[in-house]
Amino acid sequence: MADLGVLGYTMVHSGTIGECIHAYQRYYATVCSGYDIRLSRQGSEAVLTLSLEELSYPPSRHCVDDMVSSLVHIMIRLSGRAIEFSRITLMHPEPDSGDEYRKVLGVQPEFNKEHTSLYFPQKVLEYPVLYADVRLAGWFEERTSDVLLKLKAGRHFTDELTRWIMEQLRVSLPSISDAAAYFHMSTRTLQAKLQQENTTYTRLLNDIRKELALRYLKEPEQSIADIAYLLHFSEDSAFQHAFKKWTGLAPGQYRTIGAK
């Protein structure tokens, strides 16, 4: 956990495993790992999905395996309890040493799947974190928040690009080449500038569309189809799929539950 710096200490002092996961989701940018995790629910199970599409390069099998193993052992060590994962899916092909995975993860994973995900009972999210101190949790979260604010404070180009994307979304979905042409630079230079500010064009565009979607869903007069059209999704189902990836909820569910 110390490898995650002040974020790691925030997670150590979170009250429950669920709060620990949410702390990582809020502040993962402070560790500049490029790996995000999404928490969703399927029936009686919770699902942690490792988000990799924002990376500007294909992640190696070893990096993915390291992250999955870390998630498994963080949850076990912080709770001090055995966690029975019902299913673990990995996007990469099965290596020759595939049998070794069961020894590390406790379950034989499924390979060549669409997502890298961990499935486990929802009750695990309520497991208390051993030795968590509420007073220290607040102090460390303030420090982590300060670090995140300082990172964002240096995102001058990102802010300028965000304003331009917002303007373009009124008429079309701008591509990275459109943005590069507008700012009179090559696509590679634009990517490098965004990388210096700890983001990517895809991540920025998705964040903007997500925030607009959340805003539109609070307006009862906007139908799901209208919102999909405003955000330039090819069809309603594409918007539904994207929104569920962003929030773990379908747009209709968010409108009745999350928008309250």
C-alpha positions in Angstrom: 0.0 0.0 0.0 2.9 2.3 0.7 3.7 2.2 -3.1 0.5 4.2 -3.6 1.8 7.0 -1.5 -0.7 9.2 0.4 -3.5 7.5 -1.5 -2.5 4.1 -0.1 -2.7 5.5 3.4 -6.2 6.9 2.6 -7.3 3.5 1.5 -5.7 1.8 4.6 -7.8 4.0 6.9 -11.1 3.7 4.9 -13.9 2.2 7.0 -14.8 -0.7 4.6 -13.5 -2.4 1.5 -16.2 -0.5 -0.5 -15.0 2.8 0.9 -11.4 1.8 0.1 -12.3 1.1 -3.5 -14.2 4.4 -3.8 -11.1 6.2 -2.4 -9.0 4.7 -5.2 -11.6 5.7 -7.8 -11.6 9.3 -6.6 -7.9 9.8 -6.4 -6.1 7.2 -8.7 -4.8 10.1 -10.8 -2.4 11.0 -8.0 -0.4 7.8 -8.6 -0.3 8.3 -12.4 -0.8 4.6 -13.0 -3.1 4.9 -16.0 -5.3 2.1 -14.5 -8.8 3.0 -13.4 -11.3 0.5 -11.8 -15.0 0.6 -12.1 -17.3 -0.9 -9.5 -20.7 -2.2 -10.6 -23.3 -4.8 -9.4 -24.7 -7.8 -11.1 -27.4 -9.5 -9.0 -25.9 -10.4 -5.7 -22.4 -9.9 -6.9 -20.1 -6.9 -7.1 -17.8 -6.5 -10.1 -14.5 -4.7 -10.3 -13.5 -4.0 -13.8 -10.0 -2.8 -14.7 -10.3 0.0 -17.2 -7.5 0.0 -19.8 -9.0 1.7 -22.8 -7.6 5.1 -21.8 -4.0 4.0 -22.1 -2.1 5.2 -25.1 -0.3 1.9 -25.5 -1.4 -1.8 -25.3 -0.8 -2.9 -21.7 1.4 -6.0 -21.3 0.1 -9.2 -19.8 2.5 -8.8 -16.9 1.2 -5.3 -16.0 -2.4 -6.4 -16.1 -1.7 -9.5 -14.0 0.2 -7.4 -11.5 -2.7 -5.0 -11.1 -5.3 -7.9 -10.8 -3.1 -9.6 -8.2 -2.7 -6.4 -6.3 -6.4 -5.8 -6.2 -7.0 -9.3 -4.9 -4.4 -9.1 -2.2 -5.2 -5.5 -1.1 -8.8 -6.6 -0.4 -7.7 -9.7 1.5 -5.0 -8.0 3.6 -7.1 -4.9 4.4 -10.0 -7.0 5.6 -8.1 -9.9 7.1 -10.7 -12.2 5.6 -10.7 -14.8 2.9 -12.5 -13.6 -0.2 -14.0 -16.1 -2.5 -13.9 -14.7 -6.0 -16.6 -16.5 -8.0 -15.0 -15.5 -11.3 -12.1 -13.6 -12.7 -11.8 -12.7 -16.4 -8.7 -11.5 -18.3 -8.5 -10.0 -21.7 -5.2 -11.6 -22.7 -4.7 -15.2 -24.0 -3.8 -17.9 -21.5 0.0 -18.2 -21.1 1.8 -21.5 -20.8 1.9 -21.1 -17.0 -1.9 -20.7 -16.8 -2.2 -23.2 -14.0 -0.2 -20.9 -11.7 -3.0 -18.3 -11.6 -5.2 -20.4 -9.3 -2.4 -20.4 -6.7 -2.2 -16.6 -6.7 -5.9 -15.6 -7.3 -7.7 -18.5 -5.6 -9.7 -19.2 -8.8 -8.8 -20.2 -12.3 -9.4 -17.1 -14.5 -11.1 -17.1 -17.9 -8.9 -15.8 -20.7 -9.5 -13.9 -23.9 -12.5 -12.1 -22.4 -13.9 -8.7 -23.4 -13.0 -7.2 -20.0 -10.6 -7.8 -17.1 -12.9 -8.1 -14.1 -13.2 -9.6 -10.6 -16.5 -11.0 -9.4 -17.3 -11.5 -5.7 -20.2 -11.3 -3.2 -21.5 -7.8 -2.6 -21.2 -8.4 1.2 -17.4 -8.1 0.8 -17.9 -4.3 0.2 -19.1 -4.1 3.8 -16.1 -5.9 5.3 -14.4 -3.5 7.8 -10.8 -2.5 7.1 -8.5 -3.7 9.9 -6.9 -1.0 12.0 -8.7 1.8 10.1 -8.7 5.1 12.1 -11.5 7.5 11.3 -9.4 10.5 12.4 -6.4 9.5 10.3 -8.7 8.8 7.3 -9.9 12.4 7.2 -6.4 13.7 7.5 -5.0 11.5 4.8 -8.0 12.2 2.5 -7.3 16.0 2.8 -3.7 15.4 1.8 -4.7 13.2 -1.1 -7.2 15.8 -2.3 -4.5 18.5 -2.1 -2.2 16.4 -4.3 -5.0 15.9 -6.8 -5.9 19.6 -6.9 -2.2 20.5 -7.5 -2.1 18.1 -10.4 -5.3 19.6 -11.9 -4.0 23.1 -11.3 -1.3 22.5 -13.9 -3.7 21.3 -16.6 -3.8 24.5 -18.5 -3.9 22.9 -22.0 -6.4 20.4 -20.8 -8.8 23.2 -19.7 -8.4 25.0 -23.0 -9.0 21.8 -24.9 -12.1 21.0 -22.8 -13.6 24.4 -23.6 -13.0 23.7 -27.4 -14.5 20.2 -27.2 -17.6 21.6 -25.4 -18.1 24.1 -28.2 -17.6 21.4 -30.9 -20.1 19.0 -29.3 -22.9 21.4 -30.3 -22.5 20.3 -33.9 -20.3 17.2 -34.0 -18.1 14.8 -32.1 -14.5 16.2 -32.6 -11.7 13.7 -33.4 -8.1 14.1 -32.0 -7.0 15.1 -35.5 -9.6 17.8 -35.5 -8.3 19.1 -32.2 -4.7 18.9 -33.4 -5.5 20.9 -36.5 -7.4 23.6 -34.5 -4.4 24.0 -32.1 -1.9 24.0 -35.0 0.1 21.0 -33.8 0.6 17.4 -34.8 -1.5 14.6 -33.2 1.6 13.3 -31.6 2.4 16.7 -30.0 -1.2 17.1 -28.7 -1.0 13.6 -27.2 2.3 14.5 -25.5 0.9 17.7 -24.0 -2.0 15.8 -22.6 0.2 13.1 -21.2 2.2 15.8 -19.4 -1.1 16.8 -17.8 -1.9 13.2 -16.8 -4.7 12.6 -19.3 -5.4 11.4 -22.8 -7.8 12.7 -25.5 -10.0 9.7 -25.2 -10.3 10.1 -21.5 -11.0 13.8 -21.7 -13.7 13.3 -24.3 -15.3 10.5 -22.3 -15.2 12.6 -19.2 -16.9 15.5 -20.9 -19.6 13.3 -22.4 -20.2 11.6 -19.1 -20.6 15.0 -17.3 -23.0 16.2 -19.9 -25.0 13.0 -19.7 -25.3 13.3 -16.0 -26.5 16.9 -16.4 -29.0 16.0 -19.1 -30.4 13.1 -17.1 -31.4 15.6 -14.4 -33.6 17.3 -17.0 -36.9 15.3 -17.2 -37.8 16.8 -20.6 -34.7 15.2 -22.2 -35.4 11.6 -23.3 -32.7 9.0 -23.4 -32.8 9.1 -27.2 -32.4 12.9 -27.1 -29.4 12.7 -24.9 -27.8 10.0 -27.1 -28.3 12.3 -30.1 -26.9 15.4 -28.3 -23.8 13.5 -27.3 -23.3 12.2 -30.9 -23.7 8.5 -30.2 -24.5 6.5 -33.3 -27.6 4.9 -31.6 -29.3 4.7 -28.2 -27.8 1.3 -27.4 -24.2 2.8 -27.8 -25.1 5.5 -25.3 -26.6 3.0 -22.9 -23.5 0.8 -23.1 -21.1 3.8 -22.6 -23.1 5.2 -19.7 -23.1 1.8 -17.9 -19.3 1.7 -18.3 -19.0 5.1 -16.8 -21.3 4.7 -13.8 -22.3 1.0 -13.4 -25.9 2.0 -14.0 -28.2 2.2 -17.1 -29.3 5.8 -17.9 -32.8 5.0 -16.8 -31.6 3.6 -13.5 -29.5 6.7 -12.8 -32.4 9.0 -13.6 -34.6 7.3 -11.0 -31.9 6.6 -8.4 -28.6 8.5 -9.0 -30.1 11.8 -10.1 -32.0 12.2 -6.8 
